[in-house]
Amino acid sequence: MAKGKNKKLPKGADNMKRWSRMEGEHSWTMFKVISEFVEGFEKLNMIGPCVSIFGSARTKPGNPHYKKAVKIGKLLTKEGFGVITGGGPGIMEAGNKGAYENGGLSVGLNINLPFEQNNNEWIDRDKVLNHSYFFVRKVMFVKYAQAFVVMPGGFGTLDEMFEVLTLIQTKKITPVPVILVGTEFWSGMKDWVKNVMLEQYGNVSPKDLDLIPIVDSPKEVIEIIHNFYAKERHKIEPNLSLK
């Protein structure tokens, strides 16, 4: 009798789903992930404090939000910060453009997608990183950012914003400013958080609403960041410890 032939299976095990395909290289993926972390840390450790700007890749240069992102990028460099974006078009391009034109640090964290996303032309050539994994890219966005500016965007922008808010809420990173730009775009989302998540279901705390101020002008963005770090009340240091 073959060994295990009559082995009794746990209840329901005969109905368990099976992978239709399992590729052998999956066990080697960790080395690709490690290499992305190493490259990112080695390159970004040298650039100094930055602010990450999130927003839609679909925003065109003539759009008012594009123009605001350019202005924010310029003002951030005047305040002494570099600018980190996702490296693509739209709001990402605008933030990089503002920093680059003002002689500041302009960093791009590109992501390899099925529909190709090319680096925009306003990134410093020695400050481009190309990622295969979104989760590695997110670490780079967060670790070196002293604030986050969130322009209007789509699912990717919301994902990045809520990831940062979760890390702050759970005290995994320093509670640095997260600034939403555009009352018309963001007020409905904040109202839903307040009316549904907080008041109807109690899934967040009242103080969590303070994590997402909404402003409309580049000047207001800079004022929030400047006041946060004024008189050295908060340290400027890498935002995420991986100890």
QUIRA-V914477 format. One record per residue. N is the residue number from 0. RES is the residue in three letters. BURIAL is b if it has 16 or more other ideal C-beta (glycine too) atoms within 10 Angstrom, else e. D_LAST is the distance of its C-alpha to the last C-alpha in Angstrom with 1 decimal. Layout:
n=N res=RES burial=BURIAL d_last=D_LAST
n=N res=RES burial=BURIAL d_last=D_LAST
This chain:
n=0 res=MET burial=e d_last=52.6
n=1 res=ALA burial=e d_last=49.3
n=2 res=LYS burial=e d_last=46.3
n=3 res=GLY burial=e d_last=44.7
n=4 res=LYS burial=e d_last=47.5
n=5 res=ASN burial=e d_last=48.3
n=6 res=LYS burial=e d_last=44.8
n=7 res=LYS burial=e d_last=44.7
n=8 res=LEU burial=e d_last=42.0
n=9 res=PRO burial=e d_last=40.2
n=10 res=LYS burial=e d_last=42.0
n=11 res=GLY burial=e d_last=41.3
n=12 res=ALA burial=e d_last=39.6
n=13 res=ASP burial=e d_last=42.6
n=14 res=ASN burial=e d_last=41.9
n=15 res=MET burial=e d_last=38.2
n=16 res=LYS burial=e d_last=37.4
n=17 res=ARG burial=e d_last=36.8
n=18 res=TRP burial=e d_last=35.1
n=19 res=SER burial=e d_last=37.9
n=20 res=ARG burial=e d_last=36.0
n=21 res=MET burial=e d_last=32.8
n=22 res=GLU burial=e d_last=32.0
n=23 res=GLY burial=e d_last=30.9
n=24 res=GLU burial=e d_last=28.5
n=25 res=HIS burial=e d_last=26.0
n=26 res=SER burial=e d_last=24.3
n=27 res=TRP burial=e d_last=23.8
n=28 res=THR burial=e d_last=22.2
n=29 res=MET burial=e d_last=18.6
n=30 res=PHE burial=e d_last=19.5
n=31 res=LYS burial=e d_last=20.8
n=32 res=VAL burial=e d_last=17.6
n=33 res=ILE burial=e d_last=15.5
n=34 res=SER burial=e d_last=18.1
n=35 res=GLU burial=b d_last=17.9
n=36 res=PHE burial=e d_last=14.2
n=37 res=VAL burial=e d_last=15.0
n=38 res=GLU burial=e d_last=18.1
n=39 res=GLY burial=b d_last=16.7
n=40 res=PHE burial=b d_last=14.0
n=41 res=GLU burial=e d_last=16.6
n=42 res=LYS burial=e d_last=19.2
n=43 res=LEU burial=b d_last=17.7
n=44 res=ASN burial=e d_last=15.8
n=45 res=MET burial=e d_last=19.4
n=46 res=ILE burial=b d_last=21.0
n=47 res=GLY burial=e d_last=20.1
n=48 res=PRO burial=b d_last=19.9
n=49 res=CYS burial=b d_last=21.5
n=50 res=VAL burial=b d_last=22.7
n=51 res=SER burial=b d_last=22.6
n=52 res=ILE burial=b d_last=26.0
n=53 res=PHE burial=b d_last=26.6
n=54 res=GLY burial=b d_last=30.1
n=55 res=SER burial=b d_last=32.7
n=56 res=ALA burial=b d_last=33.5
n=57 res=ARG burial=e d_last=37.1
n=58 res=THR burial=b d_last=37.9
n=59 res=LYS burial=e d_last=40.7
n=60 res=PRO burial=e d_last=41.3
n=61 res=GLY burial=e d_last=44.2
n=62 res=ASN burial=b d_last=42.2
n=63 res=PRO burial=e d_last=41.7
n=64 res=HIS burial=b d_last=38.0
n=65 res=TYR burial=b d_last=37.7
n=66 res=LYS burial=e d_last=39.4
n=67 res=LYS burial=b d_last=37.2
n=68 res=ALA burial=b d_last=34.0
n=69 res=VAL burial=b d_last=35.6
n=70 res=LYS burial=b d_last=36.4
n=71 res=ILE burial=b d_last=32.9
n=72 res=GLY burial=b d_last=31.5
n=73 res=LYS burial=b d_last=34.0
n=74 res=LEU burial=b d_last=33.4
n=75 res=LEU burial=b d_last=29.6
n=76 res=THR burial=b d_last=30.2
n=77 res=LYS burial=e d_last=32.7
n=78 res=GLU burial=e d_last=30.1
n=79 res=GLY burial=e d_last=27.9
n=80 res=PHE burial=b d_last=25.4
n=81 res=GLY burial=b d_last=25.1
n=82 res=VAL burial=b d_last=25.6
n=83 res=ILE burial=b d_last=23.5
n=84 res=THR burial=b d_last=25.4
n=85 res=GLY burial=b d_last=25.6
n=86 res=GLY burial=b d_last=28.0
n=87 res=GLY burial=b d_last=31.0
n=88 res=PRO burial=b d_last=34.3
n=89 res=GLY burial=b d_last=35.2
n=90 res=ILE burial=b d_last=33.0
n=91 res=MET burial=b d_last=30.4
n=92 res=GLU burial=b d_last=33.1
n=93 res=ALA burial=b d_last=34.4
n=94 res=GLY burial=b d_last=31.2
n=95 res=ASN burial=b d_last=30.8
n=96 res=LYS burial=b d_last=34.5
n=97 res=GLY burial=b d_last=34.4
n=98 res=ALA burial=b d_last=31.6
n=99 res=TYR burial=b d_last=33.3
n=100 res=GLU burial=e d_last=36.8
n=101 res=ASN burial=b d_last=35.7
n=102 res=GLY burial=e d_last=34.1
n=103 res=GLY burial=b d_last=30.5
n=104 res=LEU burial=b d_last=27.4
n=105 res=SER burial=b d_last=27.8
n=106 res=VAL burial=b d_last=25.0
n=107 res=GLY burial=b d_last=25.5
n=108 res=LEU burial=b d_last=23.2
n=109 res=ASN burial=b d_last=25.9
n=110 res=ILE burial=b d_last=25.8
n=111 res=ASN burial=e d_last=28.2
n=112 res=LEU burial=e d_last=30.5
n=113 res=PRO burial=e d_last=33.6
n=114 res=PHE burial=e d_last=35.5
n=115 res=GLU burial=e d_last=34.6
n=116 res=GLN burial=b d_last=32.7
n=117 res=ASN burial=e d_last=33.4
n=118 res=ASN burial=b d_last=31.6
n=119 res=ASN burial=b d_last=33.6
n=120 res=GLU burial=e d_last=35.4
n=121 res=TRP burial=b d_last=33.8
n=122 res=ILE burial=b d_last=30.4
n=123 res=ASP burial=b d_last=29.9
n=124 res=ARG burial=e d_last=30.5
n=125 res=ASP burial=e d_last=27.6
n=126 res=LYS burial=b d_last=25.2
n=127 res=VAL burial=b d_last=25.8
n=128 res=LEU burial=b d_last=23.2
n=129 res=ASN burial=e d_last=24.7
n=130 res=HIS burial=b d_last=22.6
n=131 res=SER burial=e d_last=23.8
n=132 res=TYR burial=e d_last=21.1
n=133 res=PHE burial=e d_last=21.0
n=134 res=PHE burial=e d_last=17.4
n=135 res=VAL burial=b d_last=16.1
n=136 res=ARG burial=b d_last=18.4
n=137 res=LYS burial=b d_last=17.2
n=138 res=VAL burial=b d_last=13.6
n=139 res=MET burial=b d_last=15.5
n=140 res=PHE burial=b d_last=17.8
n=141 res=VAL burial=b d_last=15.3
n=142 res=LYS burial=b d_last=12.7
n=143 res=TYR burial=b d_last=15.6
n=144 res=ALA burial=b d_last=18.0
n=145 res=GLN burial=b d_last=19.2
n=146 res=ALA burial=b d_last=21.6
n=147 res=PHE burial=b d_last=22.9
n=148 res=VAL burial=b d_last=26.7
n=149 res=VAL burial=b d_last=28.0
n=150 res=MET burial=b d_last=31.5
n=151 res=PRO burial=b d_last=33.7
n=152 res=GLY burial=b d_last=32.6
n=153 res=GLY burial=e d_last=32.6
n=154 res=PHE burial=e d_last=30.4
n=155 res=GLY burial=b d_last=27.7
n=156 res=THR burial=b d_last=27.6
n=157 res=LEU burial=e d_last=27.5
n=158 res=ASP burial=e d_last=24.7
n=159 res=GLU burial=b d_last=22.5
n=160 res=MET burial=b d_last=23.6
n=161 res=PHE burial=e d_last=23.0
n=162 res=GLU burial=e d_last=19.6
n=163 res=VAL burial=b d_last=18.7
n=164 res=LEU burial=b d_last=20.7
n=165 res=THR burial=e d_last=19.0
n=166 res=LEU burial=b d_last=15.5
n=167 res=ILE burial=b d_last=17.2
n=168 res=GLN burial=b d_last=19.2
n=169 res=THR burial=e d_last=16.4
n=170 res=LYS burial=e d_last=14.4
n=171 res=LYS burial=e d_last=11.4
n=172 res=ILE burial=b d_last=12.4
n=173 res=THR burial=e d_last=14.8
n=174 res=PRO burial=e d_last=18.4
n=175 res=VAL burial=b d_last=19.8
n=176 res=PRO burial=b d_last=23.3
n=177 res=VAL burial=b d_last=24.1
n=178 res=ILE burial=b d_last=27.8
n=179 res=LEU burial=b d_last=30.2
n=180 res=VAL burial=b d_last=33.2
n=181 res=GLY burial=b d_last=36.5
n=182 res=THR burial=e d_last=38.1
n=183 res=GLU burial=e d_last=40.4
n=184 res=PHE burial=e d_last=37.6
n=185 res=TRP burial=b d_last=34.9
n=186 res=SER burial=e d_last=37.1
n=187 res=GLY burial=e d_last=38.0
n=188 res=MET burial=e d_last=34.5
n=189 res=LYS burial=e d_last=33.6
n=190 res=ASP burial=e d_last=36.9
n=191 res=TRP burial=e d_last=35.9
n=192 res=VAL burial=b d_last=32.6
n=193 res=LYS burial=e d_last=34.6
n=194 res=ASN burial=e d_last=37.6
n=195 res=VAL burial=e d_last=36.3
n=196 res=MET burial=e d_last=32.6
n=197 res=LEU burial=b d_last=33.0
n=198 res=GLU burial=e d_last=36.7
n=199 res=GLN burial=e d_last=37.9
n=200 res=TYR burial=e d_last=35.0
n=201 res=GLY burial=e d_last=32.7
n=202 res=ASN burial=e d_last=29.5
n=203 res=VAL burial=b d_last=28.0
n=204 res=SER burial=e d_last=28.4
n=205 res=PRO burial=e d_last=30.8
n=206 res=LYS burial=e d_last=28.1
n=207 res=ASP burial=b d_last=26.3
n=208 res=LEU burial=e d_last=29.4
n=209 res=ASP burial=e d_last=28.5
n=210 res=LEU burial=b d_last=25.4
n=211 res=ILE burial=b d_last=27.9
n=212 res=PRO burial=b d_last=30.6
n=213 res=ILE burial=b d_last=33.2
n=214 res=VAL burial=b d_last=35.0
n=215 res=ASP burial=e d_last=37.6
n=216 res=SER burial=e d_last=37.6
n=217 res=PRO burial=b d_last=35.4
n=218 res=LYS burial=e d_last=36.3
n=219 res=GLU burial=e d_last=34.8
n=220 res=VAL burial=b d_last=31.5
n=221 res=ILE burial=b d_last=31.3
n=222 res=GLU burial=e d_last=32.5
n=223 res=ILE burial=e d_last=29.7
n=224 res=ILE burial=b d_last=27.0
n=225 res=HIS burial=e d_last=29.0
n=226 res=ASN burial=e d_last=29.5
n=227 res=PHE burial=e d_last=25.9
n=228 res=TYR burial=b d_last=25.0
n=229 res=ALA burial=e d_last=28.4
n=230 res=LYS burial=e d_last=28.7
n=231 res=GLU burial=e d_last=25.0
n=232 res=ARG burial=e d_last=24.5
n=233 res=HIS burial=e d_last=21.1
n=234 res=LYS burial=e d_last=18.8
n=235 res=ILE burial=e d_last=18.5
n=236 res=GLU burial=e d_last=14.9
n=237 res=PRO burial=b d_last=12.6
n=238 res=ASN burial=b d_last=12.4
n=239 res=LEU burial=b d_last=9.2
n=240 res=SER burial=e d_last=5.6
n=241 res=LEU burial=e d_last=3.8
n=242 res=LYS burial=e d_last=0.0
